[in-house]
Amino acid sequence: MISSEPICVTNGLGSVINKLTDFVELLEVLDMVVLKDHASPNELLEVIAKYNLPPNDAIIALTCKHYIFAPQEAL
């Protein structure tokens, strides 16, 4: 059964740290990189309005825009 309480309430903070550690290890095993968000709030609002995007999609679009023009070693 899935609990409606956050994991840190039911299992303690140590459980959350263990889950995050597992997640980071999985990223390393899969050789995945988490990209930084480089969008400013003004850029975000502009893209949301211009392309009628939900905020999450606008963040993805701006992140793609940033990394497409990044130097090869940054990818």
PESUL-V621462 format. One record per pair of residues at least 4 apart in sequence whose C-alpha atoms are under 6 Angstrom apart, sorted by sequence separation. I is the first residue (numbers start at 1). GAP is how many residues later the second one is. If there is no record, write none. Layout:
# PESUL-V621462
<<I,GAP> <I,GAP>>
This chain:
# PESUL-V621462
<<7,4> <8,4> <11,4> <27,4> <46,4> <47,4> <48,4> <53,4> <64,4> <8,5> <27,5> <48,5> <53,5> <8,8> <48,10> <37,26>>
